[in-house]
Amino acid sequence: MRLSRMKLFAVLGAVVLLSGCTADLTEQNAWLTEENENLRSQLAGRNSALTDAQQDLRERQSQVAQLRRDLDNAQRSERSSFTRTGFENIPGVSAAYSNGEVTITVQSDVLFDSGKTSLKSSAKQSLQTVASVLNSSYAGRPVRIEGYTDSDPIRKSGHKSNHHLGFERAYSVRKFLISKNVDASRVALASYGPDKPMGSKAQSRRVEIVVVTE
């Protein structure tokens, strides 16, 4: 009889213990379920934020690409606007635009007799037209007049060097342009003498009028 009671108590104890374990498992399962839902919610929020960030990145990349296209178009438009410089069809004069400058080239043989620094009468009409364009199309823009020579040493002209000859010729052009109402404060002088030769000696002897457009 006593043994039976002991077995009964053992069984009851096991049932109680098992019930307690079941309750603990149920509580743990509920907590894990809640934690899982919280993690899923956090993940969904982060995925949503990531999607928004990716969309914002795509929009910014699109804006940058458009800005680059606009810049390229503006640069092409600027270059094309200088396809014609305004100095075309002036006798003895050629002009080109590059890197923010318009360079007007006049061969010295057009402007001066050999070894001389006084302008030929025939050259003054061309320079007068150049002055007119400088005053109308390039008003206020800085101008640099550069004198160049060939590499032949000075023998008869009386100038100390080719650099002196180049300077005097550039000065003569400057003086004439100023007489045609080009503001003297705009006009600088430089002489490169034989330092920047071109394809031939005749081409090397030149005066360049450089207009800074930027």
C-alpha positions as CSV (number, residue, x, y, z in Angstrom):
1,M,0.0,0.0,0.0
2,R,2.8,2.3,1.0
3,L,4.6,1.5,-2.3
4,S,1.5,2.3,-4.3
5,R,1.2,5.7,-2.6
6,M,4.8,6.4,-3.4
7,K,4.3,5.6,-7.0
8,L,1.2,7.8,-7.1
9,F,3.2,10.7,-5.6
10,A,6.0,10.1,-8.1
11,V,3.5,10.2,-10.9
12,L,1.9,13.3,-9.6
13,G,5.3,15.0,-9.2
14,A,6.2,14.1,-12.7
15,V,3.0,15.5,-14.0
16,V,3.5,18.7,-12.0
17,L,7.1,19.0,-13.2
18,L,6.0,18.3,-16.8
19,S,3.3,20.8,-16.5
20,G,5.8,23.4,-15.3
21,C,8.2,22.6,-18.2
22,T,5.3,22.9,-20.7
23,A,4.4,26.3,-19.3
24,D,8.0,27.4,-19.5
25,L,8.2,26.2,-23.1
26,T,4.9,27.9,-24.0
27,E,6.2,31.2,-22.5
28,Q,9.5,30.8,-24.3
29,N,7.8,30.1,-27.6
30,A,5.6,33.1,-27.2
31,W,8.7,35.3,-26.5
32,L,10.5,33.9,-29.4
33,T,7.5,34.5,-31.7
34,E,7.3,38.1,-30.5
35,E,11.0,38.6,-31.0
36,N,10.8,37.1,-34.4
37,E,8.0,39.4,-35.4
38,N,10.0,42.4,-34.0
39,L,13.1,41.3,-36.1
40,R,10.9,40.9,-39.2
41,S,9.5,44.3,-38.6
42,Q,12.9,45.9,-38.2
43,L,14.2,44.1,-41.3
44,A,11.2,45.3,-43.3
45,G,11.9,48.8,-42.2
46,R,15.5,48.6,-43.1
47,N,14.7,47.1,-46.5
48,S,12.3,50.0,-47.1
49,A,14.9,52.5,-46.1
50,L,17.4,50.8,-48.4
51,T,15.0,50.9,-51.3
52,D,14.4,54.6,-50.7
53,A,18.1,55.2,-50.5
54,Q,18.7,53.3,-53.8
55,Q,16.0,55.3,-55.5
56,D,17.5,58.6,-54.2
57,L,20.9,57.5,-55.5
58,R,19.4,56.7,-58.9
59,E,17.8,60.1,-59.0
60,R,21.0,61.9,-58.1
61,Q,23.0,59.9,-60.6
62,S,20.4,60.9,-63.2
63,Q,20.7,64.6,-62.2
64,V,24.5,64.4,-62.4
65,A,24.3,62.8,-65.9
66,Q,22.0,65.6,-67.0
67,L,24.3,68.3,-65.6
68,R,27.2,66.7,-67.5
69,R,25.1,66.7,-70.7
70,D,24.1,70.3,-70.1
71,L,27.8,71.3,-69.6
72,D,28.9,69.4,-72.7
73,N,26.2,71.2,-74.7
74,A,27.2,74.6,-73.3
75,Q,30.8,74.0,-74.2
76,R,29.9,72.8,-77.7
77,S,27.7,75.9,-78.1
78,E,30.5,78.1,-76.9
79,R,33.0,76.6,-79.3
80,S,30.5,76.8,-82.2
81,S,29.8,80.4,-81.3
82,F,33.4,81.1,-82.2
83,T,33.3,79.3,-85.5
84,R,33.2,82.8,-86.9
85,T,35.4,85.3,-85.0
86,G,34.3,88.4,-86.9
87,F,37.8,88.9,-88.4
88,E,37.0,86.8,-91.5
89,N,37.5,88.2,-95.0
90,I,40.0,90.9,-93.9
91,P,42.8,91.1,-96.4
92,G,46.1,89.7,-95.1
93,V,44.4,88.6,-91.8
94,S,43.6,85.1,-90.4
95,A,41.9,84.3,-87.1
96,A,41.2,81.3,-85.0
97,Y,39.7,80.6,-81.6
98,S,41.3,78.3,-79.1
99,N,41.2,77.9,-75.3
100,G,39.4,81.1,-74.6
101,E,41.4,83.3,-77.0
102,V,40.9,84.6,-80.5
103,T,44.3,84.9,-82.3
104,I,44.4,87.3,-85.3
105,T,47.6,86.7,-87.3
106,V,49.0,89.2,-89.8
107,Q,52.2,88.4,-91.7
108,S,54.9,91.0,-91.1
109,D,55.5,91.1,-94.9
110,V,51.9,92.4,-95.2
111,L,52.5,95.0,-92.5
112,F,56.1,96.1,-93.0
113,D,58.9,96.4,-95.5
114,S,61.9,94.2,-94.8
115,G,63.6,95.2,-91.6
116,K,61.2,98.1,-91.1
117,T,58.8,98.9,-88.2
118,S,56.6,101.6,-89.9
119,L,53.3,100.2,-91.2
120,K,52.7,100.0,-94.9
121,S,49.9,102.2,-96.1
122,S,48.3,99.1,-97.7
123,A,48.1,97.4,-94.3
124,K,46.4,100.2,-92.5
125,Q,42.9,99.5,-94.0
126,S,43.1,95.9,-92.7
127,L,44.1,97.0,-89.3
128,Q,41.4,99.6,-89.2
129,T,38.9,96.9,-89.8
130,V,40.5,94.8,-87.1
131,A,40.1,97.8,-84.7
132,S,36.5,98.2,-85.6
133,V,35.8,94.5,-84.7
134,L,37.7,94.8,-81.5
135,N,35.6,97.8,-80.5
136,S,32.3,96.3,-81.5
137,S,32.4,92.5,-81.0
138,Y,35.1,92.4,-78.2
139,A,34.6,95.7,-76.4
140,G,36.4,95.7,-73.1
141,R,38.2,92.5,-73.7
142,P,42.0,92.4,-73.0
143,V,44.2,92.4,-76.1
144,R,47.8,91.2,-76.3
145,I,49.9,92.2,-79.3
146,E,52.8,89.8,-79.9
147,G,55.7,90.4,-82.3
148,Y,57.6,87.5,-84.0
149,T,60.5,87.3,-86.4
150,D,62.4,84.7,-88.3
151,S,65.8,83.4,-87.1
152,D,68.0,85.4,-89.4
153,P,70.4,87.5,-87.4
154,I,70.0,91.3,-87.6
155,R,72.6,92.9,-90.0
156,K,71.3,96.0,-91.7
157,S,68.1,97.3,-89.9
158,G,69.9,98.8,-86.9
159,H,67.9,96.9,-84.3
160,K,69.9,95.3,-81.5
161,S,68.2,91.9,-81.9
162,N,65.2,90.1,-83.4
163,H,63.4,90.5,-80.1
164,H,63.8,94.3,-80.4
165,L,62.5,94.2,-84.0
166,G,59.6,92.1,-82.9
167,F,58.7,94.5,-80.1
168,E,58.9,97.6,-82.3
169,R,56.6,96.0,-84.9
170,A,54.1,95.0,-82.2
171,Y,54.3,98.5,-80.8
172,S,53.6,100.0,-84.2
173,V,50.4,97.9,-84.5
174,R,49.4,98.8,-80.9
175,K,49.9,102.5,-81.7
176,F,47.7,102.3,-84.8
177,L,44.9,100.4,-83.1
178,I,44.9,103.0,-80.2
179,S,44.6,105.7,-82.9
180,K,41.4,103.9,-84.0
181,N,39.9,104.2,-80.6
182,V,40.9,100.9,-79.1
183,D,41.4,101.7,-75.4
184,A,45.1,101.7,-74.6
185,S,44.5,100.2,-71.1
186,R,43.3,97.0,-72.8
187,V,46.4,96.5,-74.9
188,A,49.5,94.8,-73.7
189,L,52.7,94.1,-75.7
190,A,55.0,91.1,-76.0
191,S,57.9,90.1,-78.3
192,Y,59.0,86.5,-78.9
193,G,61.4,87.3,-81.7
194,P,62.5,84.0,-83.3
195,D,61.5,81.9,-80.3
196,K,58.3,80.5,-81.8
197,P,59.0,79.8,-85.4
198,M,56.3,78.5,-87.8
199,G,56.6,76.4,-91.0
200,S,58.7,78.9,-93.0
201,K,60.6,82.1,-92.4
202,A,57.8,84.1,-94.1
203,Q,55.2,82.6,-91.8
204,S,57.5,83.1,-88.8
205,R,57.6,86.8,-89.5
206,R,54.2,87.9,-88.1
207,V,52.3,90.0,-85.6
208,E,49.6,88.3,-83.6
209,I,46.7,90.2,-81.9
210,V,45.4,88.0,-79.2
211,V,42.0,88.7,-77.7
212,V,41.2,87.1,-74.3
213,T,37.6,86.1,-74.3
214,E,37.4,84.3,-71.0
